[in-house]
Amino acid sequence: MSRKRFWIATGGLATVLMACPARTPAPPVTPPPLQVPPGCEKSQTGTYHHADNPAFRYLGEDDGGTLTLAVTRAREQREAAPDAGTTVNIVLHRTPEGFVGNTQATTFTPGGIACPVLFPTEAVRCDDQGLTLRSVASTALDEDCRPAPQGPAPTWKEQRLLRGEPAQAPDAGTPDAP
């Protein structure tokens, strides 16, 4: 009889387990689609120069999600050097809100204090010739490197970066003293 009880118990247990409702798996989480200007979904890796001042050069590295542009300034008879001794980088991320990020730079207060700043920046156009960026061009800071309570509002400006080396000699600005 113990064998009979074993099979009855096993059958009862199987019936109970089969009667339990199965859990439905949660639907997969899909991230919202990226909203970048046409052409900006492609890799933007490469060298660029500023359309209005070819002395400003940009080295772009793109991993498919983030574009980093390191800014340099070319000098006559010399290799490109960091811009005015300060590091300037543009970092843009492909997101559902656009191809957005910031320009990381150093600016100075009226008293001469160096302040690291982040200027909001976005790519508004990507094509075979280059990139068009829109960025805050200037802002007012107090002596503690905080946004000044008074002063002009931040101004936005578009900048066109062209692929490759410029066709003409760069405007290297004022020559260095001999």
Buried (B, 14 or more C-beta within 10 A) or exposed (E): EEEEEEEEEEEEEEEEEEEEEEEEEEEEEEEEEBEBBEEBEEEBEBBBBBBEBBBBBBBBEBEEEEBBBBBBBBBEEEEBEEBEEEBBBBBBBBBEEBBBBBBBBBBEBEEEEEBEBEBBBBBBBBEEEBBBBBBBEBBBBBEEBEEBEEEEEBEBEEBBBBBEEBEEEBBBEEEEEE
